[in-house]
Amino acid sequence: PTPLPRRVLFLNDVSFQYGAGVAQARQAEALLSLGIEAGVIAWAPHRLELEVVGTRPVDPNFWLGIRDVDHLEGGQELSDEAVIAGLLAEVARFNPDVVLVGNLHAARWPFQLLPALVGIGCRVITFLHDAYLYTGRCAYPGTCRLYLTGCNETCPTAGQYPVLAPELIAPAWRLRREIFGGPKGIDVVANSHWSKMMF
């Protein structure tokens, strides 16, 4: 059996908020109960602490807390390269064995962050909270099937959250295939049989 990691870092957009945030809190609790150190880097945590959403006492010997990085928002004043460099520096401060990446879309962090994280020597695992990892931009494709053949500028929901300019949708879809495909693809964990089947 593979030994348990010593330290796991959760990296996501809004920390313990909403459904994906609650799922992340349950994951953090599970790791802490195994004696694994855990912490969070989030773009906008809004100070919703693990103690508030948790279902059991938090062991301060293993809980490393939340680091707020709202100054690293993608698509704003910073270039993608600057956002990635800033996030890599923050991750390196935690010195994790594993980085568990949750939702990224609210922070608009570039997907190139995932292979960059691998490049600093930690295992990277992405968690499927919705369809954002396998479509060109949307969290749920509904009846649209473009994600099977290639999301593109004809996306029927391009103006909905998370918004992406139509001409950027096809490159975003292709980039996801590059990052998650092949023998060196980033690991993905699904939250349900449906999510696994869709991915």
Backbone as JSON Lines, residues from 0, in Angstrom:
{"i":0,"aa":"P","n":[0.82,-1.21,0.0],"ca":[0.0,0.0,0.0],"c":[0.86,1.26,0.0]}
{"i":1,"aa":"T","n":[0.34,2.29,-0.64],"ca":[1.03,3.57,-0.68],"c":[0.93,4.24,0.68]}
{"i":2,"aa":"P","n":[2.04,4.76,1.21],"ca":[1.96,5.45,2.5],"c":[1.12,6.72,2.4]}
{"i":3,"aa":"L","n":[0.49,7.08,3.49],"ca":[-0.32,8.3,3.5],"c":[0.58,9.52,3.38]}
{"i":4,"aa":"P","n":[0.09,10.58,2.73],"ca":[0.9,11.8,2.66],"c":[1.02,12.44,4.06]}
{"i":5,"aa":"R","n":[2.04,13.21,4.24],"ca":[2.26,13.92,5.49],"c":[1.42,15.19,5.55]}
{"i":6,"aa":"R","n":[1.32,15.88,4.4],"ca":[0.65,17.18,4.36],"c":[-0.09,17.34,3.03]}
{"i":7,"aa":"V","n":[-1.37,17.76,3.11],"ca":[-2.19,17.97,1.91],"c":[-2.66,19.42,1.91]}
{"i":8,"aa":"L","n":[-2.54,20.04,0.77],"ca":[-3.0,21.41,0.59],"c":[-4.2,21.42,-0.35]}
{"i":9,"aa":"F","n":[-5.27,22.05,0.06],"ca":[-6.43,22.25,-0.81],"c":[-6.27,23.61,-1.48]}
{"i":10,"aa":"L","n":[-6.51,23.64,-2.78],"ca":[-6.4,24.87,-3.55],"c":[-7.69,25.05,-4.31]}
{"i":11,"aa":"N","n":[-8.42,26.13,-4.01],"ca":[-9.67,26.36,-4.73],"c":[-10.04,27.83,-4.72]}
{"i":12,"aa":"D","n":[-11.17,28.13,-5.33],"ca":[-11.56,29.53,-5.48],"c":[-12.23,30.12,-4.25]}
{"i":13,"aa":"V","n":[-13.22,29.47,-3.68],"ca":[-13.99,30.1,-2.6],"c":[-14.0,29.29,-1.3]}
{"i":14,"aa":"S","n":[-13.0,28.5,-1.08],"ca":[-12.8,27.77,0.17],"c":[-14.01,26.93,0.55]}
{"i":15,"aa":"F","n":[-14.59,27.15,1.71],"ca":[-15.63,26.27,2.23],"c":[-17.05,26.75,1.91]}
{"i":16,"aa":"Q","n":[-17.21,27.63,0.94],"ca":[-18.53,28.12,0.58],"c":[-19.19,27.22,-0.46]}
{"i":17,"aa":"Y","n":[-20.51,27.2,-0.43],"ca":[-21.34,26.51,-1.42],"c":[-21.1,24.99,-1.39]}
{"i":18,"aa":"G","n":[-21.68,24.28,-2.33],"ca":[-21.63,22.82,-2.32],"c":[-20.22,22.26,-2.44]}
{"i":19,"aa":"A","n":[-19.44,22.79,-3.37],"ca":[-18.07,22.31,-3.54],"c":[-17.23,22.62,-2.3]}
{"i":20,"aa":"G","n":[-17.51,23.75,-1.66],"ca":[-16.79,24.11,-0.45],"c":[-17.1,23.19,0.71]}
{"i":21,"aa":"V","n":[-18.37,22.81,0.84],"ca":[-18.75,21.87,1.9],"c":[-18.1,20.52,1.64]}
{"i":22,"aa":"A","n":[-18.08,20.09,0.37],"ca":[-17.41,18.83,0.04],"c":[-15.93,18.9,0.4]}
{"i":23,"aa":"Q","n":[-15.29,20.03,0.13],"ca":[-13.89,20.19,0.49],"c":[-13.71,20.15,2.0]}
{"i":24,"aa":"A","n":[-14.63,20.73,2.75],"ca":[-14.54,20.68,4.21],"c":[-14.6,19.25,4.71]}
{"i":25,"aa":"R","n":[-15.47,18.43,4.11],"ca":[-15.56,17.02,4.51],"c":[-14.26,16.28,4.19]}
{"i":26,"aa":"Q","n":[-13.66,16.61,3.04],"ca":[-12.38,15.99,2.68],"c":[-11.3,16.38,3.68]}
{"i":27,"aa":"A","n":[-11.26,17.66,4.05],"ca":[-10.27,18.13,5.02],"c":[-10.46,17.43,6.36]}
{"i":28,"aa":"E","n":[-11.7,17.31,6.79],"ca":[-11.98,16.62,8.06],"c":[-11.49,15.16,8.02]}
{"i":29,"aa":"A","n":[-11.72,14.5,6.9],"ca":[-11.3,13.11,6.77],"c":[-9.79,12.99,6.88]}
{"i":30,"aa":"L","n":[-9.07,13.88,6.22],"ca":[-7.61,13.84,6.27],"c":[-7.11,14.13,7.68]}
{"i":31,"aa":"L","n":[-7.69,15.14,8.32],"ca":[-7.28,15.48,9.68],"c":[-7.5,14.32,10.64]}
{"i":32,"aa":"S","n":[-8.6,13.59,10.43],"ca":[-8.9,12.45,11.32],"c":[-7.88,11.32,11.16]}
{"i":33,"aa":"L","n":[-7.16,11.31,10.03],"ca":[-6.12,10.31,9.8],"c":[-4.75,10.79,10.28]}
{"i":34,"aa":"G","n":[-4.71,11.98,10.87],"ca":[-3.45,12.53,11.34],"c":[-2.61,13.14,10.24]}
{"i":35,"aa":"I","n":[-3.27,13.58,9.16],"ca":[-2.59,14.23,8.03],"c":[-2.76,15.73,8.18]}
{"i":36,"aa":"E","n":[-1.67,16.47,8.08],"ca":[-1.77,17.93,8.12],"c":[-2.5,18.42,6.88]}
{"i":37,"aa":"A","n":[-3.37,19.42,7.06],"ca":[-4.14,19.95,5.93],"c":[-4.3,21.45,6.08]}
{"i":38,"aa":"G","n":[-4.25,22.13,4.95],"ca":[-4.47,23.57,4.9],"c":[-5.13,23.93,3.59]}
{"i":39,"aa":"V","n":[-5.52,25.19,3.47],"ca":[-6.25,25.66,2.29],"c":[-5.63,26.96,1.78]}
{"i":40,"aa":"I","n":[-5.49,27.05,0.47],"ca":[-5.25,28.32,-0.2],"c":[-6.49,28.6,-1.02]}
{"i":41,"aa":"A","n":[-7.1,29.75,-0.8],"ca":[-8.34,30.09,-1.51],"c":[-8.29,31.53,-1.98]}
{"i":42,"aa":"W","n":[-8.89,31.75,-3.13],"ca":[-8.95,33.1,-3.7],"c":[-9.84,34.01,-2.86]}
{"i":43,"aa":"A","n":[-10.97,33.51,-2.4],"ca":[-11.92,34.34,-1.66],"c":[-12.58,33.53,-0.55]}
{"i":44,"aa":"P","n":[-11.85,33.29,0.54],"ca":[-12.43,32.45,1.58],"c":[-13.55,33.09,2.37]}
{"i":45,"aa":"H","n":[-13.63,34.41,2.42],"ca":[-14.66,35.13,3.19],"c":[-14.73,34.66,4.62]}
{"i":46,"aa":"R","n":[-13.6,34.16,5.12],"ca":[-13.45,33.77,6.52],"c":[-14.5,32.8,7.03]}
{"i":47,"aa":"L","n":[-14.96,31.91,6.18],"ca":[-15.81,30.81,6.62],"c":[-14.87,29.69,7.05]}
{"i":48,"aa":"E","n":[-14.64,29.59,8.33],"ca":[-13.63,28.69,8.87],"c":[-14.13,27.24,8.89]}
{"i":49,"aa":"L","n":[-13.19,26.32,8.93],"ca":[-13.51,24.89,8.98],"c":[-14.35,24.58,10.22]}
{"i":50,"aa":"E","n":[-14.06,25.25,11.32],"ca":[-14.81,25.02,12.55],"c":[-16.3,25.34,12.38]}
{"i":51,"aa":"V","n":[-16.64,26.24,11.45],"ca":[-18.04,26.64,11.23],"c":[-18.8,25.6,10.42]}
{"i":52,"aa":"V","n":[-18.16,25.04,9.4],"ca":[-18.85,24.1,8.51],"c":[-18.53,22.64,8.84]}
{"i":53,"aa":"G","n":[-17.59,22.42,9.74],"ca":[-17.18,21.07,10.07],"c":[-18.2,20.32,10.9]}
{"i":54,"aa":"T","n":[-18.01,19.02,10.96],"ca":[-18.93,18.16,11.72],"c":[-18.26,17.57,12.96]}
{"i":55,"aa":"R","n":[-16.97,17.91,13.16],"ca":[-16.23,17.39,14.31],"c":[-15.2,18.42,14.74]}
{"i":56,"aa":"P","n":[-14.69,18.31,15.95],"ca":[-13.67,19.27,16.4],"c":[-12.43,19.23,15.48]}
{"i":57,"aa":"V","n":[-11.84,20.4,15.29],"ca":[-10.66,20.52,14.44],"c":[-9.41,20.43,15.31]}
{"i":58,"aa":"D","n":[-8.52,19.5,14.98],"ca":[-7.29,19.31,15.74],"c":[-6.27,20.37,15.32]}
{"i":59,"aa":"P","n":[-5.94,21.3,16.21],"ca":[-5.0,22.37,15.84],"c":[-3.58,21.87,15.58]}
{"i":60,"aa":"N","n":[-3.29,20.63,15.97],"ca":[-1.97,20.08,15.68],"c":[-1.8,19.71,14.21]}
{"i":61,"aa":"F","n":[-2.91,19.53,13.52],"ca":[-2.85,19.13,12.11],"c":[-3.47,20.15,11.16]}
{"i":62,"aa":"W","n":[-4.37,21.0,11.65],"ca":[-5.04,21.99,10.79],"c":[-4.12,23.18,10.6]}
{"i":63,"aa":"L","n":[-3.77,23.48,9.35],"ca":[-2.85,24.56,9.01],"c":[-3.55,25.86,8.64]}
{"i":64,"aa":"G","n":[-4.87,25.86,8.59],"ca":[-5.63,27.07,8.34],"c":[-5.81,27.41,6.88]}
{"i":65,"aa":"I","n":[-6.37,28.6,6.64],"ca":[-6.69,29.08,5.3],"c":[-5.81,30.28,4.97]}
{"i":66,"aa":"R","n":[-5.24,30.26,3.8],"ca":[-4.47,31.4,3.29],"c":[-5.26,32.05,2.18]}
{"i":67,"aa":"D","n":[-5.58,33.34,2.35],"ca":[-6.37,34.12,1.4],"c":[-5.44,34.72,0.34]}
{"i":68,"aa":"V","n":[-5.75,34.45,-0.94],"ca":[-4.92,35.0,-2.03],"c":[-5.8,35.76,-3.03]}
{"i":69,"aa":"D","n":[-6.68,36.62,-2.51],"ca":[-7.6,37.34,-3.4],"c":[-6.88,38.33,-4.31]}
{"i":70,"aa":"H","n":[-5.62,38.63,-4.02],"ca":[-4.84,39.51,-4.9],"c":[-4.38,38.79,-6.17]}
{"i":71,"aa":"L","n":[-4.6,37.48,-6.24],"ca":[-4.17,36.69,-7.39],"c":[-5.37,36.29,-8.26]}
{"i":72,"aa":"E","n":[-6.2,37.22,-8.61],"ca":[-7.36,36.93,-9.46],"c":[-6.94,36.9,-10.92]}
{"i":73,"aa":"G","n":[-7.38,35.88,-11.63],"ca":[-7.08,35.77,-13.05],"c":[-7.94,36.71,-13.88]}
{"i":74,"aa":"G","n":[-7.46,37.04,-15.07],"ca":[-8.23,37.85,-16.0],"c":[-8.35,39.31,-15.62]}
{"i":75,"aa":"Q","n":[-7.62,39.76,-14.63],"ca":[-7.69,41.16,-14.21],"c":[-6.4,41.87,-14.6]}
{"i":76,"aa":"E","n":[-5.77,42.52,-13.66],"ca":[-4.55,43.29,-13.95],"c":[-3.32,42.42,-14.13]}
{"i":77,"aa":"L","n":[-3.33,41.23,-13.53],"ca":[-2.17,40.35,-13.61],"c":[-2.22,39.45,-14.84]}
{"i":78,"aa":"S","n":[-1.07,39.15,-15.4],"ca":[-1.01,38.19,-16.5],"c":[-1.2,36.79,-15.93]}
{"i":79,"aa":"D","n":[-1.51,35.83,-16.81],"ca":[-1.61,34.44,-16.37],"c":[-0.31,33.97,-15.74]}
{"i":80,"aa":"E","n":[0.81,34.38,-16.32],"ca":[2.11,33.97,-15.79],"c":[2.32,34.5,-14.38]}
{"i":81,"aa":"A","n":[1.9,35.76,-14.12],"ca":[2.06,36.35,-12.78],"c":[1.16,35.65,-11.77]}
{"i":82,"aa":"V","n":[-0.07,35.3,-12.17],"ca":[-0.98,34.59,-11.28],"c":[-0.39,33.23,-10.92]}
{"i":83,"aa":"I","n":[0.11,32.51,-11.93],"ca":[0.69,31.19,-11.68],"c":[1.92,31.3,-10.77]}
{"i":84,"aa":"A","n":[2.79,32.26,-11.04],"ca":[3.98,32.44,-10.21],"c":[3.61,32.74,-8.76]}
{"i":85,"aa":"G","n":[2.61,33.59,-8.58],"ca":[2.16,33.91,-7.23],"c":[1.59,32.71,-6.5]}
{"i":86,"aa":"L","n":[0.78,31.92,-7.21],"ca":[0.19,30.73,-6.59],"c":[1.25,29.67,-6.29]}
{"i":87,"aa":"L","n":[2.21,29.51,-7.18],"ca":[3.29,28.55,-6.92],"c":[4.08,28.94,-5.67]}
{"i":88,"aa":"A","n":[4.31,30.23,-5.49],"ca":[5.03,30.69,-4.3],"c":[4.23,30.4,-3.03]}
{"i":89,"aa":"E","n":[2.91,30.62,-3.11],"ca":[2.05,30.34,-1.95],"c":[2.02,28.85,-1.64]}
{"i":90,"aa":"V","n":[1.91,28.02,-2.66],"ca":[1.89,26.57,-2.46],"c":[3.22,26.12,-1.85]}
{"i":91,"aa":"A","n":[4.32,26.64,-2.35],"ca":[5.64,26.25,-1.84],"c":[5.78,26.57,-0.35]}
{"i":92,"aa":"R","n":[5.14,27.62,0.11],"ca":[5.19,27.97,1.54],"c":[4.59,26.87,2.41]}
{"i":93,"aa":"F","n":[3.56,26.17,1.9],"ca":[2.94,25.08,2.64],"c":[3.77,23.8,2.57]}
{"i":94,"aa":"N","n":[4.6,23.67,1.53],"ca":[5.42,22.47,1.34],"c":[4.58,21.18,1.39]}
{"i":95,"aa":"P","n":[3.54,21.08,0.55],"ca":[2.67,19.9,0.61],"c":[3.23,18.71,-0.14]}
{"i":96,"aa":"D","n":[2.78,17.53,0.27],"ca":[3.05,16.32,-0.51],"c":[2.05,16.19,-1.64]}
{"i":97,"aa":"V","n":[0.81,16.62,-1.37],"ca":[-0.29,16.54,-2.34],"c":[-1.01,17.88,-2.37]}
{"i":98,"aa":"V","n":[-1.35,18.33,-3.57],"ca":[-2.23,19.48,-3.73],"c":[-3.53,18.97,-4.34]}
{"i":99,"aa":"L","n":[-4.62,19.16,-3.62],"ca":[-5.94,18.74,-4.08],"c":[-6.65,19.98,-4.59]}
{"i":100,"aa":"V","n":[-6.82,20.05,-5.91],"ca":[-7.37,21.24,-6.56],"c":[-8.88,21.08,-6.73]}
{"i":101,"aa":"G","n":[-9.62,22.03,-6.19],"ca":[-11.07,22.04,-6.34],"c":[-11.47,23.0,-7.46]}
{"i":102,"aa":"N","n":[-12.6,23.66,-7.28],"ca":[-13.08,24.6,-8.3],"c":[-12.11,25.76,-8.47]}
{"i":103,"aa":"L","n":[-11.95,26.2,-9.71],"ca":[-11.07,27.31,-10.05],"c":[-11.82,28.47,-10.7]}
{"i":104,"aa":"H","n":[-13.05,28.23,-11.18],"ca":[-13.66,29.18,-12.1],"c":[-13.99,30.54,-11.5]}
{"i":105,"aa":"A","n":[-14.36,30.64,-10.24],"ca":[-14.66,31.96,-9.68],"c":[-13.41,32.84,-9.65]}
{"i":106,"aa":"A","n":[-12.26,32.23,-9.38],"ca":[-11.0,32.98,-9.34],"c":[-10.43,33.22,-10.73]}
{"i":107,"aa":"R","n":[-10.94,32.51,-11.72],"ca":[-10.46,32.61,-13.1],"c":[-8.96,32.32,-13.2]}
{"i":108,"aa":"W","n":[-8.53,31.33,-12.42],"ca":[-7.13,30.94,-12.49],"c":[-6.89,30.13,-13.76]}
{"i":109,"aa":"P","n":[-5.76,30.37,-14.44],"ca":[-5.48,29.65,-15.68],"c":[-5.22,28.17,-15.45]}
{"i":110,"aa":"F","n":[-5.67,27.36,-16.38],"ca":[-5.49,25.91,-16.28],"c":[-4.03,25.5,-16.36]}
{"i":111,"aa":"Q","n":[-3.18,26.34,-16.92],"ca":[-1.75,26.02,-16.97],"c":[-1.16,25.92,-15.57]}
{"i":112,"aa":"L","n":[-1.91,26.37,-14.56],"ca":[-1.48,26.23,-13.18],"c":[-1.27,24.77,-12.8]}
{"i":113,"aa":"L","n":[-2.11,23.87,-13.33],"ca":[-2.04,22.46,-12.94],"c":[-0.7,21.81,-13.3]}
{"i":114,"aa":"P","n":[-0.24,21.88,-14.56],"ca":[1.08,21.3,-14.84],"c":[2.21,22.06,-14.14]}
{"i":115,"aa":"A","n":[2.02,23.36,-13.9],"ca":[3.04,24.12,-13.18],"c":[3.19,23.61,-11.76]}
{"i":116,"aa":"L","n":[2.09,23.21,-11.13],"ca":[2.15,22.64,-9.78],"c":[2.92,21.32,-9.77]}
{"i":117,"aa":"V","n":[2.68,20.51,-10.78],"ca":[3.44,19.25,-10.89],"c":[4.93,19.56,-10.98]}
{"i":118,"aa":"G","n":[5.25,20.64,-11.68],"ca":[6.65,21.01,-11.89],"c":[7.4,21.39,-10.62]}
{"i":119,"aa":"I","n":[6.67,21.71,-9.52],"ca":[7.38,22.05,-8.28],"c":[7.53,20.84,-7.36]}
{"i":120,"aa":"G","n":[7.12,19.66,-7.85],"ca":[7.44,18.44,-7.15],"c":[6.39,17.86,-6.22]}
{"i":121,"aa":"C","n":[5.15,18.32,-6.3],"ca":[4.12,17.7,-5.46],"c":[3.11,16.98,-6.36]}
{"i":122,"aa":"R","n":[2.44,16.01,-5.77],"ca":[1.4,15.32,-6.52],"c":[0.19,16.24,-6.62]}
{"i":123,"aa":"V","n":[-0.4,16.3,-7.79],"ca":[-1.57,17.16,-8.02],"c":[-2.75,16.27,-8.38]}
{"i":124,"aa":"I","n":[-3.86,16.49,-7.67],"ca":[-5.1,15.76,-7.93],"c":[-6.21,16.8,-8.05]}
{"i":125,"aa":"T","n":[-6.96,16.73,-9.13],"ca":[-8.1,17.63,-9.29],"c":[-9.38,16.9,-8.89]}
{"i":126,"aa":"F","n":[-10.32,17.65,-8.35],"ca":[-11.56,17.06,-7.87],"c":[-12.72,17.59,-8.71]}
{"i":127,"aa":"L","n":[-13.48,16.66,-9.28],"ca":[-14.62,17.02,-10.13],"c":[-15.82,17.4,-9.26]}
{"i":128,"aa":"H","n":[-16.02,18.68,-9.06],"ca":[-17.22,19.13,-8.37],"c":[-18.35,19.37,-9.37]}
{"i":129,"aa":"D","n":[-17.99,19.64,-10.62],"ca":[-18.97,19.89,-11.68],"c":[-18.3,19.57,-13.02]}
{"i":130,"aa":"A","n":[-18.82,20.1,-14.11],"ca":[-18.33,19.74,-15.45],"c":[-17.23,20.67,-15.97]}
{"i":131,"aa":"Y","n":[-16.8,21.62,-15.19],"ca":[-15.85,22.63,-15.65],"c":[-14.53,22.04,-16.14]}
{"i":132,"aa":"L","n":[-14.14,20.88,-15.64],"ca":[-12.87,20.28,-16.04],"c":[-12.91,19.59,-17.39]}
{"i":133,"aa":"Y","n":[-14.1,19.33,-17.91],"ca":[-14.14,18.63,-19.21],"c":[-14.95,19.36,-20.27]}
{"i":134,"aa":"T","n":[-15.47,20.53,-19.97],"ca":[-16.13,21.33,-21.0],"c":[-15.21,22.5,-21.34]}
{"i":135,"aa":"G","n":[-15.6,23.28,-22.3],"ca":[-14.81,24.45,-22.65],"c":[-14.91,25.57,-21.65]}
{"i":136,"aa":"R","n":[-16.01,25.62,-20.87],"ca":[-16.17,26.68,-19.88],"c":[-17.31,26.47,-18.9]}
{"i":137,"aa":"C","n":[-18.26,25.62,-19.18],"ca":[-19.46,25.61,-18.33],"c":[-19.37,24.61,-17.19]}
{"i":138,"aa":"A","n":[-20.11,24.9,-16.13],"ca":[-20.15,24.02,-14.96],"c":[-21.08,22.83,-15.2]}
{"i":139,"aa":"Y","n":[-22.13,23.03,-15.98],"ca":[-23.06,21.95,-16.32],"c":[-23.5,22.12,-17.78]}
{"i":140,"aa":"P","n":[-23.29,21.1,-18.62],"ca":[-23.63,21.26,-20.03],"c":[-25.12,21.13,-20.34]}
{"i":141,"aa":"G","n":[-25.91,20.64,-19.41],"ca":[-27.34,20.48,-19.7],"c":[-27.54,19.54,-20.88]}
{"i":142,"aa":"T","n":[-28.3,19.98,-21.87],"ca":[-28.55,19.14,-23.04],"c":[-27.48,19.32,-24.14]}
{"i":143,"aa":"C","n":[-26.58,20.28,-23.97],"ca":[-25.53,20.52,-24.96],"c":[-24.53,19.36,-24.94]}
{"i":144,"aa":"R","n":[-24.13,18.9,-26.11],"ca":[-23.17,17.8,-26.21],"c":[-21.86,18.21,-26.91]}
{"i":145,"aa":"L","n":[-21.64,19.51,-27.04],"ca":[-20.42,19.97,-27.69],"c":[-19.15,19.5,-26.96]}
{"i":146,"aa":"Y","n":[-19.23,19.32,-25.65],"ca":[-18.05,18.9,-24.91],"c":[-17.53,17.54,-25.38]}
{"i":147,"aa":"L","n":[-18.37,16.75,-26.05],"ca":[-17.94,15.44,-26.56],"c":[-17.11,15.56,-27.83]}
{"i":148,"aa":"T","n":[-17.39,16.56,-28.64],"ca":[-16.72,16.7,-29.92],"c":[-15.83,17.94,-30.01]}
{"i":149,"aa":"G","n":[-16.06,18.9,-29.14],"ca":[-15.25,20.11,-29.13],"c":[-16.08,21.35,-28.85]}
{"i":150,"aa":"C","n":[-16.02,21.83,-27.61],"ca":[-16.7,23.09,-27.3],"c":[-16.08,24.18,-28.17]}
{"i":151,"aa":"N","n":[-16.92,25.12,-28.61],"ca":[-16.43,26.15,-29.53],"c":[-17.26,27.43,-29.39]}
{"i":152,"aa":"E","n":[-17.08,28.32,-30.36],"ca":[-17.74,29.64,-30.3],"c":[-19.25,29.57,-30.41]}
{"i":153,"aa":"T","n":[-19.8,28.42,-30.75],"ca":[-21.27,28.28,-30.83],"c":[-21.88,27.9,-29.48]}
{"i":154,"aa":"C","n":[-21.08,27.87,-28.42],"ca":[-21.56,27.52,-27.08],"c":[-22.84,28.29,-26.77]}
{"i":155,"aa":"P","n":[-23.93,27.6,-26.44],"ca":[-25.2,28.28,-26.21],"c":[-25.26,29.05,-24.89]}
{"i":156,"aa":"T","n":[-24.27,28.84,-24.02],"ca":[-24.31,29.51,-22.71],"c":[-23.05,30.32,-22.43]}
{"i":157,"aa":"A","n":[-22.38,30.78,-23.47],"ca":[-21.1,31.48,-23.3],"c":[-21.21,32.71,-22.39]}
{"i":158,"aa":"G","n":[-22.37,33.34,-22.36],"ca":[-22.55,34.53,-21.54],"c":[-22.95,34.24,-20.12]}
{"i":159,"aa":"Q","n":[-23.13,32.96,-19.78],"ca":[-23.5,32.6,-18.41],"c":[-22.26,32.28,-17.59]}
{"i":160,"aa":"Y","n":[-22.43,32.29,-16.28],"ca":[-21.31,31.98,-15.38],"c":[-20.82,30.55,-15.57]}
{"i":161,"aa":"P","n":[-19.52,30.36,-15.64],"ca":[-18.46,31.36,-15.73],"c":[-18.28,31.84,-17.18]}
{"i":162,"aa":"V","n":[-18.41,33.12,-17.38],"ca":[-18.39,33.73,-18.72],"c":[-17.01,33.56,-19.35]}
{"i":163,"aa":"L","n":[-17.02,33.23,-20.64],"ca":[-15.79,33.16,-21.42],"c":[-16.1,33.63,-22.83]}
{"i":164,"aa":"A","n":[-15.27,34.5,-23.37],"ca":[-15.48,35.0,-24.73],"c":[-15.56,33.81,-25.7]}
{"i":165,"aa":"P","n":[-16.53,33.82,-26.63],"ca":[-16.73,32.68,-27.52],"c":[-15.47,32.21,-28.24]}
{"i":166,"aa":"E","n":[-14.61,33.13,-28.66],"ca":[-13.41,32.73,-29.4],"c":[-12.37,32.02,-28.51]}
{"i":167,"aa":"L","n":[-12.56,32.07,-27.2],"ca":[-11.62,31.41,-26.29],"c":[-12.09,30.03,-25.84]}
{"i":168,"aa":"I","n":[-13.31,29.66,-26.2],"ca":[-13.89,28.41,-25.71],"c":[-13.22,27.18,-26.32]}
{"i":169,"aa":"A","n":[-13.01,27.16,-27.63],"ca":[-12.36,26.0,-28.25],"c":[-10.94,25.79,-27.72]}
{"i":170,"aa":"P","n":[-10.11,26.85,-27.61],"ca":[-8.78,26.63,-27.02],"c":[-8.84,26.14,-25.57]}
{"i":171,"aa":"A","n":[-9.83,26.6,-24.81],"ca":[-9.97,26.14,-23.42],"c":[-10.33,24.66,-23.38]}
{"i":172,"aa":"W","n":[-11.19,24.22,-24.29],"ca":[-11.57,22.8,-24.37],"c":[-10.35,21.94,-24.72]}
{"i":173,"aa":"R","n":[-9.57,22.4,-25.72],"ca":[-8.37,21.65,-26.13],"c":[-7.33,21.59,-25.0]}
{"i":174,"aa":"L","n":[-7.16,22.69,-24.28],"ca":[-6.2,22.72,-23.19],"c":[-6.55,21.7,-22.11]}
{"i":175,"aa":"R","n":[-7.82,21.55,-21.81],"ca":[-8.23,20.55,-20.82],"c":[-7.86,19.15,-21.28]}
{"i":176,"aa":"R","n":[-8.0,18.87,-22.57],"ca":[-7.62,17.55,-23.08],"c":[-6.12,17.32,-22.96]}
{"i":177,"aa":"E","n":[-5.35,18.36,-23.2],"ca":[-3.89,18.23,-23.07],"c":[-3.49,17.99,-21.62]}
{"i":178,"aa":"I","n":[-4.11,18.69,-20.7],"ca":[-3.73,18.61,-19.29],"c":[-4.16,17.3,-18.66]}
{"i":179,"aa":"F","n":[-5.34,16.8,-19.01],"ca":[-5.86,15.61,-18.37],"c":[-5.65,14.33,-19.17]}
{"i":180,"aa":"G","n":[-5.25,14.44,-20.44],"ca":[-5.11,13.27,-21.29],"c":[-3.71,12.69,-21.28]}
{"i":181,"aa":"G","n":[-3.6,11.48,-21.78],"ca":[-2.29,10.85,-21.96],"c":[-1.71,10.31,-20.67]}
{"i":182,"aa":"P","n":[-0.56,9.65,-20.78],"ca":[0.05,9.0,-19.62],"c":[0.54,9.97,-18.55]}
{"i":183,"aa":"K","n":[0.76,11.23,-18.89],"ca":[1.22,12.21,-17.91],"c":[0.11,13.17,-17.5]}
{"i":184,"aa":"G","n":[-1.13,12.78,-17.77],"ca":[-2.26,13.63,-17.43],"c":[-2.41,13.82,-15.92]}
{"i":185,"aa":"I","n":[-2.95,14.96,-15.55],"ca":[-3.21,15.25,-14.13],"c":[-4.29,14.31,-13.62]}
{"i":186,"aa":"D","n":[-4.11,13.78,-12.42],"ca":[-5.1,12.88,-11.81],"c":[-6.41,13.61,-11.53]}
{"i":187,"aa":"V","n":[-7.51,12.89,-11.7],"ca":[-8.84,13.43,-11.46],"c":[-9.6,12.47,-10.56]}
{"i":188,"aa":"V","n":[-10.28,13.03,-9.56],"ca":[-11.12,12.25,-8.66],"c":[-12.54,12.76,-8.84]}
{"i":189,"aa":"A","n":[-13.49,11.85,-8.98],"ca":[-14.89,12.23,-9.18],"c":[-15.66,12.15,-7.86]}
{"i":190,"aa":"N","n":[-16.68,12.98,-7.72],"ca":[-17.49,12.97,-6.5],"c":[-18.72,12.07,-6.61]}
{"i":191,"aa":"S","n":[-18.91,11.44,-7.77],"ca":[-20.06,10.55,-7.95],"c":[-19.8,9.67,-9.18]}
{"i":192,"aa":"H","n":[-20.59,8.61,-9.31],"ca":[-20.49,7.76,-10.5],"c":[-20.86,8.55,-11.75]}
{"i":193,"aa":"W","n":[-21.86,9.44,-11.63],"ca":[-22.27,10.28,-12.77],"c":[-21.11,11.17,-13.22]}
{"i":194,"aa":"S","n":[-20.43,11.84,-12.27],"ca":[-19.3,12.7,-12.64],"c":[-18.2,11.91,-13.31]}
{"i":195,"aa":"K","n":[-17.91,10.74,-12.78],"ca":[-16.87,9.89,-13.37],"c":[-17.25,9.49,-14.79]}
{"i":196,"aa":"M","n":[-18.48,9.09,-15.0],"ca":[-18.94,8.69,-16.33],"c":[-18.87,9.88,-17.31]}
{"i":197,"aa":"M","n":[-19.29,11.04,-16.87],"ca":[-19.27,12.22,-17.74],"c":[-17.84,12.58,-18.12]}
{"i":198,"aa":"F","n":[-16.93,12.52,-17.15],"ca":[-15.54,12.86,-17.43],"c":[-14.92,11.86,-18.41]}
